[in-house]
Amino acid sequence: MDNFAHVIPYEVVFQVNEANEVPPGVALIQAPAIWKETKGKGITVAILDTGCDRTHPDLQEQIIGGRNFTDDDGSNPDIYLDYNGHGTHVAGTIAAQQNDIGVVGVAPEASLLIVKVLNRKGSGQYGWIINGINYAIEQKVDIISMSLGGPTDLPELHEAIQKAVTNNILVVCAAGNEGDGDDSTDEFAFPGYYNEVISVGAINLERRPSDFTNSHNEIDLVAPGEKILSTYLNGKFATLSGTSMAAPHVSGALALIKGFVNNSFGRELSEPELYAQLIKRTVPLGLSPKLEGNGLVYLTVLEHLTGIFEKESKALVLSAQ
């Protein structure tokens, strides 16, 4: 049995020292149109990954703490630095702050809890990941974002995810990059294949499916995953490709949705209700459901619903996940 999970394989397209833009992927899912309503303030996203460059100018104000569960730095739990780059890139897509420099994340005022479960090599024992999930549950986060996976269906990992969902935490996972461009074949990675997670496949910026994205009947939706510009090590920026890059678009989108709908409904929505609100904010791309699930996350649906939320909150029965 493979006792390790890994960052969902990704490609570093190029690195740059400076940037000043809303990344195309963030724009494609219509996040900027929602910022007048919410920027994710008050919502905490736990990023289970390779750590984070906590001094990055676009991230330092968003990070509220973290924990290291890996063998890096002598397993010191208080050092959750990123020596790989993957976790820092994911963090920027979710919540890089809007500061007129660098890039802007989907939810630029969301809080980030950095849970380091993968080491500098981008790999981690399943026990580290399970401990990281349990830590995120203890910290009462709103969303867990995992751009990682492996071939092993481990019952203990599945149970930890089920516990998170039972605790009203949305769990977002990259679908995996073992795809062959053929929707008639299935490719599986765990935890992305578990029914309880929100499994995210990748499209390119022209809304076509990425050749590498896994296809199977547990794909929930898709997001941009090719040539994604975000934060990187040493205060720099990089363009990366992979379903690792698609998943944090959805984690950020959920931060916006949860902040918005909880205020609109006047109560805390359950995990199944929030999942239903996410799926309402998708548009079909005409692809096989095994490739796109419910379609591309598309947040401007929020604008059309603003005027009817009060009425909905009294009568709406939301479908479960």
N, C-alpha and C positions, 0 to 999 in steps of 0.2 A: 504493500500500500504506500502511496506517496503521502508522506507525513507533512508535506509543506504546501502552503498556498503561496501564490505569487501575485505581483502586480499583473493586471491583465496586460499582456504584451503590448507594447506601444512603440511608436516610432517618433523620435525627436527629429522634426523636420529642420528647424534651425533655431538658434538663439540670437537674441538681440539685447543690447545694453539698455535701450530706452524704448518707451512706447507711450502713446497718449491717445487712447481711443476706447470706444465701446467695442469689444471683440465681435466679429461677425456672427458667431454662434449665439451670443447673448442677444444680439439684435434680432436674429432669425426667429427666436421663440417669443419675441415681442415683450421682453422684460422691461425695456425703458418706458413703454407706454403705461406700465402699471406703477411706476415709481411715484407718481403723484398720489396714489392711493396708499401704498406701503412699500417700504424697502427692506422688510424683514425684521425690523426692530422688535426685540423681545423674543425672538425665536432662536433656539440653539441647535446647531448642527454638529454632531460628532463625526469627525473624519477619521475613519480607521484606515491607516495608510502607512507611508514611510516616515511620518513626522512632518515638520513644517519649518521653513525659514521664518522664525517668529520675529526677526528684525526687518523683514521686507517692508518697505514703506507702504505698500498697498494692503498689508495684512496685519501689521502690528497692533492696530487699534481694534481689530475684530477678534483677536485670540484672547479667550478668557481663562485658559489654562490647558492642562493636558497631563498625560501619563505615558511612560514608556514601558511596554511589556516585552521588548525584544532583548537580544544579547548585545546590542550596541552600547557603547559607553559603560561597559561592565555591568549591564542590566540596571543601571541607576534609573529608578522610576521617574525621577524629576527632570531628566534630560531627554526631551523629545524632539531633538533637532533632526533635520532632514539632510542626509548625505547622498540622497539618490536623485531628488528633484521631482519625483512623481507626486508625492503628497502635497508639495508646495503648489504644483500646477493645479491639482484638483481644488485646493483651498481657494485659489484665485478665481476660478470659474464660479464657485459658490458665492463668495462674499468679498472679493477685492473691493476696498472702499472707494467711494466716489470723491476723489481728492484733486481732480484736474491734472493728475500725472499718472503715468502707467496705464493700467487697464481697470475696468469696472466689472464686478461680478454680477451674477443674476440678482442676488439679494444683498446689496452693498452695506446694509446695516444689520445683517444677521450676526449672531455671535458664533464663534468657532471653538469647539473643544477638540484639541489635537490628541488623538489616541493612536500612539505609534505601535503597530502590530506587525509591521514589516521592517526588516533591517536594511542596512545600506545596500545590500545586494538585491533588494526588492522581493525578498522571500521571507516567509514567516511560518512558524509552527502553528498548527490549528489550535493548540492550547493558548497561544498568544492571542489569537483572534477571538476565541471564546471568552477569555479574560477581558479583552477589550470591549466586547459587547456587554458583558455583565457590568463593567465599570460605567459604560455609557448609560445603562439602565439606572444604576445607583445615582448617577448625576442628574437624572430626570431630564435628559435631552428630549427635544421634539423629533429629531430626525437623525438617523444613522446613515452615513454614506460610505459605501464600500466599493472601490474600484479594484477589486482583487478576486481571485478565484483559483480553483484547482480541480483536478479530476475526481476527487474523492467525495462521496456522499457520506459524510460523517454524522451519525445520529446526534452526537453531543453539540455539534455546530447548529444543526437544524433546531434542536431544543432551545438553544440560546436565542436564536432568531424568533422562535415562537414566543418565548418569554418577553422579548422586546415588544413584539406586536401586542401581546396581552397587556403590556404596560402602556399601550396607546402611543407607541413610538413607530413612526414610519421608517421602514428599512428599504433603502434604495441600493441596488447592486448593478454593476456592469454585467451585461449578458455574456461577454466573452468574445475573443477574437479568433476562434478556430473555424470561422465560417469559410465556405467554399463558393459563395455566390449562387448557390443552388438551394431554393427554398423547399425542395422535395427531400432534402437530407437534414437530419437533426444533429446539432452539436451542443454538448452539454458542459457547463462549468458550474461548480458550486462555490458559494451559495446562490448564484444568479438563477439557477433553475428551480429553486424552492418556490412553491406557490405563494408562500407568505410574503416574499420580498417583491418589491416593484422592480422588475427586470427591464433594463434599458438597453435597447439596441442602438446602432449608430447609422446615421445618414451623412452625406456630404453637404456642403453649403448650397448645392443645387437641388437638394431634397431627394437625391437618389440613394439607394441603399449602399452602404459600404461593403466592399467585397469580403472584408474580414469579419463582419458581424455575424454572430451565431444566430441560427434560425431554429425555433421550436415553438411549441404551443403554450409556453409560459411567458413569452415576451409580452410585456404590458404596453409599452410605447417606445418611441424612438426620439433621439435628440441629436444635435450636431456632434460628430465625433472625428472629423477630418480637418487637419490644418487649424487646430484650435489654439488661439493665442491666449496665454495666461502667465501668471507669475512663475518664477523659477529661482534657482539658487543664487545666493550672493546678490540679492536685490535686482536680478535681471529678469528677463522674460523669454519665453520660448513658445514655439508652435509645435504641438504634438498631435498625433493621431492615435485613435483607439477607442473602444467602447469605454475605456477608463475616462475618456474626456466627455462622453455622452452622459454618463450617470450624474456627474455633479451639476449639469444643467437642470436635471430633474430635481435634485436635492434643493438647489436654489429656488426653483419654481415652487416647490412645496413650502418653502419658508415664506414666500410671498403669499401663497394661497392660504396657508394656515393663519397668518397674521390678519389677512383680509376677511376671511369668512368667519373666524371666531368673533371679530368685532361686529360683523354684520348680523350674525345669528344671536349674538349676546350670550353665548355659552361656548364651552369647549366641545368641539366636535370629536367624535370617536375616530379611531384609525380607519375603520371601514368607510365612515362618512367622508373623511378627508381624501381617501383613495377615490371615492366616487366623484368628489369635487375636482380632483386632478384629471380624471378621465373625461369629465365634461369639457375640459380645456385642452382637447386634442382635435386635430384635423386629420382625416384620412388622406393618405398619399396615393392610394390605388395599388398598393403592394399586397402581397400575400400576408394574411394575419400572422403567419409564422415569422415574418420578417419585421413587420411594423406594429404588431399588436393592435392597439386602438388608434395608432397614428402618431403624428408629431405633436409634442407639447406646444401649445400655442396660447399664450396668456391673455391676449386681448379679448377673449371671451368674457373675462371679468368685467370689462367695460359695459358689455351688453346686458349683464346681469345686475349691475349696480342698482338700478331702479326697482328691481323686483325682489331684492333680498328680503325686505321686511315681510312681504307677503309670503315668500317661500318659507321663511323661518317659522311661520305659524302652521303651515300645511304640508310642507314637503316631507316625504318619506324617502330617505336616501337609500339607494341600493348598496348592499354590502359587497365587499371585495370578493 
